[in-house]
Amino acid sequence: MTRRATDNTKALDAFIAAKTEIDAMLERLAALSADHFETSSDEINWGHVGTLNHYRAKLREITDMAFSEGEHAE
């Protein structure tokens, strides 16, 4: 096996590991969202809103980068 093929194998392994981790995080976030972020409507306060907006902003940054949107638009 050539050095280039070995380097590609390592890169592919790292890519798959990162993708697997992302998939697991997305699955956990989807489950948390389905559970309304572990809150009920009578418990909601401005702290919950702030936390949810923080999560939203981080996810918006990621999706903007992934899809070349927002400040990452070409």
Steps between C-alpha positions, in 0.01 A plus 500: 500500500637841410538783747221695327258207531589464868442872560164478321397204715580693816312803369201283409503339846513844664219628274276204584573539872412871488182432300396228745547742789299771320220252425484402868487866608223574250303200622530617861398855406199374304388292799547795736301724266222240473483511881474884486848527650379329817258779590125532522302806397431601862875492583624726217681814614736749335799288601365217285449743212857626533641149507295396197607814310863416580454149358323646194782748435764226517300277267442793261876558488557135415228485233618829349850354464374165368269656239699819423223721633487810719842651560654195332313558174720519195 
